[in-house]
Amino acid sequence: MTETMNLTAAAFTALGTPRDAVALPGATFDGTVNHPVMHQAVKAYLANQRQGTHATKTRRWVTGGNQKPWKQKGTGRARQGSTRAPNWVGGGTVFGPQPRGYTQVLPKQVRQLARKSALNARAREGALVVIDRFGYDKPKTAQVAQLIARVDATGKKVLILTDGAKPAVHLSARNIPGVEVRPFAEAAAYDVIWSDVVLVEATAIGHELAPVAEKAAEKVKPAKKTAPAKAAKAEKAEAKAAAKKPAAKKAAPKAAAKKAPAKKAAPAAKKPAAKKAAPKKKGK
């Protein structure tokens, strides 16, 4: 038995003005998080996305191979009946994939429990934000972008749940990467688990928030976050450069020694040969 929890969530207007936190209704948000059911729902959802149109050709479908390659006996080779047998190059495939369906049907109560668990998980993490009302008159991407920046969800995967179909909200958010819009009643457990932050309209969960005056606040400039791949590449490059420096220093004297030719010792100066003394003349 899981204990019932009283969960609250931050609240904002559709233009991003902060409001007082609101208590989430206990009928849906009671703190229940059933991980096995969520796992089962996600597997079924992903399986239902598969088309199952894969197909391979067995030996009966490969062109050619009607004639026996050589006679049965007398050649010394193994008997063969067709060049399209699986052991031949260009032959058919054995037990290859064939068209089939991957549909998985879950009971309605299991799907509802998985969806409820996913919403409770986001609420317990503080990743669920209540928006009083999406009353956009016309589509405008800047409004949704500012709202996402004000709830500190820039660069994250955001799921916007509206009270019924609202084309203006959908058209405003479809050009923003990582943002999806769904009617609250049509959102699946997978959609909630996929997202990092959930923005849900107050009327969709049974709340009626009184309208507040919008504050004329300055536009929020979202901080530019470096992509993880670029940051990793930069770190690797720095590490390589740092590793090369000491190696280069050690190799420098050796390289210098190799390049500088050894100076040959200068040949010793030859001493001039001593002159032979002239023989003395003998007296007569």
Summary of the structure (lengths in Angstrom):
residues: 284
radius of gyration: 40.2
end to end distance: 149.8
largest distance: 156.0
contacts: 663
relative contact order: 0.14
helix: 33%
strand: 11%
